[in-house]
Amino acid sequence: MLAVLGVFFPLAALLGLLGLAYVATPDVPRITGTVALILTIAALGVAILH
């Protein structure tokens, strides 16, 4: 079950980013940078808790 979620969430995020690129192309770099920062902080939190 955990592996399914590990595949589903990144695919959903990628699909959302592609949808955003289709709708609002000029905003993609700012939003992508913010998402990268959030994912980095989340990965750091998981690494600390693990």
mmCIF file as gemmi writes it, N, C-alpha and C atoms, coordinates in Angstrom:
data_model
loop_
_atom_site.group_PDB
_atom_site.id
_atom_site.type_symbol
_atom_site.label_atom_id
_atom_site.label_alt_id
_atom_site.label_comp_id
_atom_site.label_asym_id
_atom_site.label_entity_id
_atom_site.label_seq_id
_atom_site.pdbx_PDB_ins_code
_atom_site.Cartn_x
_atom_site.Cartn_y
_atom_site.Cartn_z
_atom_site.occupancy
_atom_site.B_iso_or_equiv
_atom_site.pdbx_formal_charge
_atom_site.auth_seq_id
_atom_site.auth_asym_id
_atom_site.pdbx_PDB_model_num
ATOM 1 N N . MET Axp A 1 ? 0.823 -1.196 0 1 0 ? 1 A 1
ATOM 2 C CA . MET Axp A 1 ? 0 0 0 1 0 ? 1 A 1
ATOM 3 C C . MET Axp A 1 ? 0.866 1.258 0 1 0 ? 1 A 1
ATOM 4 N N . LEU Axp A 2 ? 1.942 1.216 0.788 1 0 ? 2 A 1
ATOM 5 C CA . LEU Axp A 2 ? 2.824 2.379 0.862 1 0 ? 2 A 1
ATOM 6 C C . LEU Axp A 2 ? 3.517 2.636 -0.476 1 0 ? 2 A 1
ATOM 7 N N . ALA Axp A 3 ? 3.857 1.565 -1.187 1 0 ? 3 A 1
ATOM 8 C CA . ALA Axp A 3 ? 4.497 1.727 -2.493 1 0 ? 3 A 1
ATOM 9 C C . ALA Axp A 3 ? 3.544 2.375 -3.494 1 0 ? 3 A 1
ATOM 10 N N . VAL Axp A 4 ? 2.269 2.029 -3.384 1 0 ? 4 A 1
ATOM 11 C CA . VAL Axp A 4 ? 1.271 2.627 -4.277 1 0 ? 4 A 1
ATOM 12 C C . VAL Axp A 4 ? 1.189 4.13 -4.028 1 0 ? 4 A 1
ATOM 13 N N . LEU Axp A 5 ? 1.174 4.535 -2.759 1 0 ? 5 A 1
ATOM 14 C CA . LEU Axp A 5 ? 1.144 5.963 -2.439 1 0 ? 5 A 1
ATOM 15 C C . LEU Axp A 5 ? 2.437 6.648 -2.879 1 0 ? 5 A 1
ATOM 16 N N . GLY Axp A 6 ? 3.561 5.94 -2.762 1 0 ? 6 A 1
ATOM 17 C CA . GLY Axp A 6 ? 4.844 6.491 -3.182 1 0 ? 6 A 1
ATOM 18 C C . GLY Axp A 6 ? 4.919 6.743 -4.674 1 0 ? 6 A 1
ATOM 19 N N . VAL Axp A 7 ? 4.112 6.045 -5.436 1 0 ? 7 A 1
ATOM 20 C CA . VAL Axp A 7 ? 4.05 6.261 -6.883 1 0 ? 7 A 1
ATOM 21 C C . VAL Axp A 7 ? 2.947 7.259 -7.222 1 0 ? 7 A 1
ATOM 22 N N . PHE Axp A 8 ? 1.823 7.166 -6.517 1 0 ? 8 A 1
ATOM 23 C CA . PHE Axp A 8 ? 0.667 7.998 -6.832 1 0 ? 8 A 1
ATOM 24 C C . PHE Axp A 8 ? 0.93 9.485 -6.6 1 0 ? 8 A 1
ATOM 25 N N . PHE Axp A 9 ? 1.483 9.841 -5.449 1 0 ? 9 A 1
ATOM 26 C CA . PHE Axp A 9 ? 1.652 11.249 -5.12 1 0 ? 9 A 1
ATOM 27 C C . PHE Axp A 9 ? 2.632 11.97 -6.051 1 0 ? 9 A 1
ATOM 28 N N . PRO Axp A 10 ? 3.799 11.398 -6.371 1 0 ? 10 A 1
ATOM 29 C CA . PRO Axp A 10 ? 4.667 12.101 -7.333 1 0 ? 10 A 1
ATOM 30 C C . PRO Axp A 10 ? 4.028 12.237 -8.717 1 0 ? 10 A 1
ATOM 31 N N . LEU Axp A 11 ? 3.296 11.214 -9.15 1 0 ? 11 A 1
ATOM 32 C CA . LEU Axp A 11 ? 2.618 11.317 -10.445 1 0 ? 11 A 1
ATOM 33 C C . LEU Axp A 11 ? 1.537 12.387 -10.412 1 0 ? 11 A 1
ATOM 34 N N . ALA Axp A 12 ? 0.804 12.475 -9.306 1 0 ? 12 A 1
ATOM 35 C CA . ALA Axp A 12 ? -0.22 13.505 -9.175 1 0 ? 12 A 1
ATOM 36 C C . ALA Axp A 12 ? 0.405 14.9 -9.18 1 0 ? 12 A 1
ATOM 37 N N . ALA Axp A 13 ? 1.547 15.045 -8.499 1 0 ? 13 A 1
ATOM 38 C CA . ALA Axp A 13 ? 2.234 16.341 -8.478 1 0 ? 13 A 1
ATOM 39 C C . ALA Axp A 13 ? 2.732 16.706 -9.876 1 0 ? 13 A 1
ATOM 40 N N . LEU Axp A 14 ? 3.264 15.735 -10.594 1 0 ? 14 A 1
ATOM 41 C CA . LEU Axp A 14 ? 3.745 15.989 -11.957 1 0 ? 14 A 1
ATOM 42 C C . LEU Axp A 14 ? 2.592 16.358 -12.875 1 0 ? 14 A 1
ATOM 43 N N . LEU Axp A 15 ? 1.485 15.659 -12.757 1 0 ? 15 A 1
ATOM 44 C CA . LEU Axp A 15 ? 0.313 15.968 -13.571 1 0 ? 15 A 1
ATOM 45 C C . LEU Axp A 15 ? -0.2 17.37 -13.252 1 0 ? 15 A 1
ATOM 46 N N . GLY Axp A 16 ? -0.212 17.732 -11.976 1 0 ? 16 A 1
ATOM 47 C CA . GLY Axp A 16 ? -0.626 19.084 -11.6 1 0 ? 16 A 1
ATOM 48 C C . GLY Axp A 16 ? 0.299 20.14 -12.172 1 0 ? 16 A 1
ATOM 49 N N . LEU Axp A 17 ? 1.596 19.874 -12.157 1 0 ? 17 A 1
ATOM 50 C CA . LEU Axp A 17 ? 2.564 20.823 -12.712 1 0 ? 17 A 1
ATOM 51 C C . LEU Axp A 17 ? 2.392 20.963 -14.222 1 0 ? 17 A 1
ATOM 52 N N . LEU Axp A 18 ? 2.131 19.857 -14.894 1 0 ? 18 A 1
ATOM 53 C CA . LEU Axp A 18 ? 1.883 19.924 -16.34 1 0 ? 18 A 1
ATOM 54 C C . LEU Axp A 18 ? 0.607 20.701 -16.643 1 0 ? 18 A 1
ATOM 55 N N . GLY Axp A 19 ? -0.424 20.495 -15.831 1 0 ? 19 A 1
ATOM 56 C CA . GLY Axp A 19 ? -1.652 21.261 -15.999 1 0 ? 19 A 1
ATOM 57 C C . GLY Axp A 19 ? -1.415 22.741 -15.777 1 0 ? 19 A 1
ATOM 58 N N . LEU Axp A 20 ? -0.601 23.063 -14.774 1 0 ? 20 A 1
ATOM 59 C CA . LEU Axp A 20 ? -0.264 24.464 -14.516 1 0 ? 20 A 1
ATOM 60 C C . LEU Axp A 20 ? 0.503 25.054 -15.694 1 0 ? 20 A 1
ATOM 61 N N . ALA Axp A 21 ? 1.436 24.304 -16.243 1 0 ? 21 A 1
ATOM 62 C CA . ALA Axp A 21 ? 2.209 24.79 -17.382 1 0 ? 21 A 1
ATOM 63 C C . ALA Axp A 21 ? 1.309 25.044 -18.587 1 0 ? 21 A 1
ATOM 64 N N . TYR Axp A 22 ? 0.276 24.238 -18.723 1 0 ? 22 A 1
ATOM 65 C CA . TYR Axp A 22 ? -0.667 24.422 -19.831 1 0 ? 22 A 1
ATOM 66 C C . TYR Axp A 22 ? -1.496 25.689 -19.641 1 0 ? 22 A 1
ATOM 67 N N . VAL Axp A 23 ? -1.858 25.992 -18.386 1 0 ? 23 A 1
ATOM 68 C CA . VAL Axp A 23 ? -2.757 27.108 -18.108 1 0 ? 23 A 1
ATOM 69 C C . VAL Axp A 23 ? -2.01 28.423 -17.903 1 0 ? 23 A 1
ATOM 70 N N . ALA Axp A 24 ? -0.927 28.396 -17.124 1 0 ? 24 A 1
ATOM 71 C CA . ALA Axp A 24 ? -0.241 29.639 -16.749 1 0 ? 24 A 1
ATOM 72 C C . ALA Axp A 24 ? 1.262 29.463 -16.858 1 0 ? 24 A 1
ATOM 73 N N . THR Axp A 25 ? 1.763 29.447 -18.061 1 0 ? 25 A 1
ATOM 74 C CA . THR Axp A 25 ? 3.182 29.191 -18.311 1 0 ? 25 A 1
ATOM 75 C C . THR Axp A 25 ? 4.125 30.178 -17.612 1 0 ? 25 A 1
ATOM 76 N N . PRO Axp A 26 ? 3.844 31.48 -17.564 1 0 ? 26 A 1
ATOM 77 C CA . PRO Axp A 26 ? 4.804 32.401 -16.916 1 0 ? 26 A 1
ATOM 78 C C . PRO Axp A 26 ? 4.981 32.162 -15.419 1 0 ? 26 A 1
ATOM 79 N N . ASP Axp A 27 ? 4.015 31.545 -14.762 1 0 ? 27 A 1
ATOM 80 C CA . ASP Axp A 27 ? 4.102 31.341 -13.317 1 0 ? 27 A 1
ATOM 81 C C . ASP Axp A 27 ? 4.838 30.063 -12.927 1 0 ? 27 A 1
ATOM 82 N N . VAL Axp A 28 ? 5.177 29.222 -13.867 1 0 ? 28 A 1
ATOM 83 C CA . VAL Axp A 28 ? 5.762 27.915 -13.558 1 0 ? 28 A 1
ATOM 84 C C . VAL Axp A 28 ? 7.092 28.01 -12.801 1 0 ? 28 A 1
ATOM 85 N N . PRO Axp A 29 ? 8.045 28.861 -13.194 1 0 ? 29 A 1
ATOM 86 C CA . PRO Axp A 29 ? 9.324 28.868 -12.458 1 0 ? 29 A 1
ATOM 87 C C . PRO Axp A 29 ? 9.177 29.217 -10.976 1 0 ? 29 A 1
ATOM 88 N N . ARG Axp A 30 ? 8.341 30.19 -10.638 1 0 ? 30 A 1
ATOM 89 C CA . ARG Axp A 30 ? 8.166 30.56 -9.236 1 0 ? 30 A 1
ATOM 90 C C . ARG Axp A 30 ? 7.522 29.425 -8.449 1 0 ? 30 A 1
ATOM 91 N N . ILE Axp A 31 ? 6.497 28.819 -9.019 1 0 ? 31 A 1
ATOM 92 C CA . ILE Axp A 31 ? 5.787 27.754 -8.311 1 0 ? 31 A 1
ATOM 93 C C . ILE Axp A 31 ? 6.67 26.509 -8.209 1 0 ? 31 A 1
ATOM 94 N N . THR Axp A 32 ? 7.429 26.2 -9.24 1 0 ? 32 A 1
ATOM 95 C CA . THR Axp A 32 ? 8.314 25.046 -9.211 1 0 ? 32 A 1
ATOM 96 C C . THR Axp A 32 ? 9.379 25.203 -8.127 1 0 ? 32 A 1
ATOM 97 N N . GLY Axp A 33 ? 9.917 26.404 -7.994 1 0 ? 33 A 1
ATOM 98 C CA . GLY Axp A 33 ? 10.905 26.656 -6.949 1 0 ? 33 A 1
ATOM 99 C C . GLY Axp A 33 ? 10.313 26.494 -5.556 1 0 ? 33 A 1
ATOM 100 N N . THR Axp A 34 ? 9.079 26.945 -5.382 1 0 ? 34 A 1
ATOM 101 C CA . THR Axp A 34 ? 8.411 26.805 -4.098 1 0 ? 34 A 1
ATOM 102 C C . THR Axp A 34 ? 8.144 25.34 -3.781 1 0 ? 34 A 1
ATOM 103 N N . VAL Axp A 35 ? 7.708 24.6 -4.777 1 0 ? 35 A 1
ATOM 104 C CA . VAL Axp A 35 ? 7.447 23.165 -4.583 1 0 ? 35 A 1
ATOM 105 C C . VAL Axp A 35 ? 8.749 22.441 -4.243 1 0 ? 35 A 1
ATOM 106 N N . ALA Axp A 36 ? 9.836 22.789 -4.913 1 0 ? 36 A 1
ATOM 107 C CA . ALA Axp A 36 ? 11.128 22.16 -4.627 1 0 ? 36 A 1
ATOM 108 C C . ALA Axp A 36 ? 11.563 22.447 -3.191 1 0 ? 36 A 1
ATOM 109 N N . LEU Axp A 37 ? 11.334 23.662 -2.725 1 0 ? 37 A 1
ATOM 110 C CA . LEU Axp A 37 ? 11.684 24.018 -1.348 1 0 ? 37 A 1
ATOM 111 C C . LEU Axp A 37 ? 10.846 23.214 -0.348 1 0 ? 37 A 1
ATOM 112 N N . ILE Axp A 38 ? 9.56 23.102 -0.598 1 0 ? 38 A 1
ATOM 113 C CA . ILE Axp A 38 ? 8.674 22.35 0.293 1 0 ? 38 A 1
ATOM 114 C C . ILE Axp A 38 ? 9.071 20.877 0.322 1 0 ? 38 A 1
ATOM 115 N N . LEU Axp A 39 ? 9.368 20.302 -0.846 1 0 ? 39 A 1
ATOM 116 C CA . LEU Axp A 39 ? 9.777 18.893 -0.893 1 0 ? 39 A 1
ATOM 117 C C . LEU Axp A 39 ? 11.107 18.675 -0.179 1 0 ? 39 A 1
ATOM 118 N N . THR Axp A 40 ? 12.017 19.624 -0.3 1 0 ? 40 A 1
ATOM 119 C CA . THR Axp A 40 ? 13.304 19.511 0.386 1 0 ? 40 A 1
ATOM 120 C C . THR Axp A 40 ? 13.122 19.541 1.899 1 0 ? 40 A 1
ATOM 121 N N . ILE Axp A 41 ? 12.283 20.46 2.379 1 0 ? 41 A 1
ATOM 122 C CA . ILE Axp A 41 ? 12.023 20.543 3.817 1 0 ? 41 A 1
ATOM 123 C C . ILE Axp A 41 ? 11.318 19.273 4.306 1 0 ? 41 A 1
ATOM 124 N N . ALA Axp A 42 ? 10.373 18.765 3.511 1 0 ? 42 A 1
ATOM 125 C CA . ALA Axp A 42 ? 9.67 17.528 3.89 1 0 ? 42 A 1
ATOM 126 C C . ALA Axp A 42 ? 10.642 16.352 3.937 1 0 ? 42 A 1
ATOM 127 N N . ALA Axp A 43 ? 11.546 16.263 2.961 1 0 ? 43 A 1
ATOM 128 C CA . ALA Axp A 43 ? 12.531 15.165 2.952 1 0 ? 43 A 1
ATOM 129 C C . ALA Axp A 43 ? 13.469 15.265 4.154 1 0 ? 43 A 1
ATOM 130 N N . LEU Axp A 44 ? 13.841 16.485 4.511 1 0 ? 44 A 1
ATOM 131 C CA . LEU Axp A 44 ? 14.683 16.685 5.685 1 0 ? 44 A 1
ATOM 132 C C . LEU Axp A 44 ? 13.948 16.235 6.959 1 0 ? 44 A 1
ATOM 133 N N . GLY Axp A 45 ? 12.687 16.582 7.055 1 0 ? 45 A 1
ATOM 134 C CA . GLY Axp A 45 ? 11.889 16.164 8.199 1 0 ? 45 A 1
ATOM 135 C C . GLY Axp A 45 ? 11.774 14.655 8.296 1 0 ? 45 A 1
ATOM 136 N N . VAL Axp A 46 ? 11.539 13.999 7.173 1 0 ? 46 A 1
ATOM 137 C CA . VAL Axp A 46 ? 11.448 12.532 7.153 1 0 ? 46 A 1
ATOM 138 C C . VAL Axp A 46 ? 12.786 11.921 7.542 1 0 ? 46 A 1
ATOM 139 N N . ALA Axp A 47 ? 13.886 12.488 7.048 1 0 ? 47 A 1
ATOM 140 C CA . ALA Axp A 47 ? 15.219 11.953 7.371 1 0 ? 47 A 1
ATOM 141 C C . ALA Axp A 47 ? 15.517 12.102 8.857 1 0 ? 47 A 1
ATOM 142 N N . ILE Axp A 48 ? 15.095 13.216 9.432 1 0 ? 48 A 1
ATOM 143 C CA . ILE Axp A 48 ? 15.338 13.415 10.871 1 0 ? 48 A 1
ATOM 144 C C . ILE Axp A 48 ? 14.501 12.446 11.696 1 0 ? 48 A 1
ATOM 145 N N . LEU Axp A 49 ? 13.25 12.265 11.312 1 0 ? 49 A 1
ATOM 146 C CA . LEU Axp A 49 ? 12.363 11.387 12.065 1 0 ? 49 A 1
ATOM 147 C C . LEU Axp A 49 ? 12.677 9.912 11.863 1 0 ? 49 A 1
ATOM 148 N N . HIS Axp A 50 ? 13.288 9.586 10.755 1 0 ? 50 A 1
ATOM 149 C CA . HIS Axp A 50 ? 13.594 8.179 10.462 1 0 ? 50 A 1
ATOM 150 C C . HIS Axp A 50 ? 14.74 7.75 11.331 1 0 ? 50 A 1
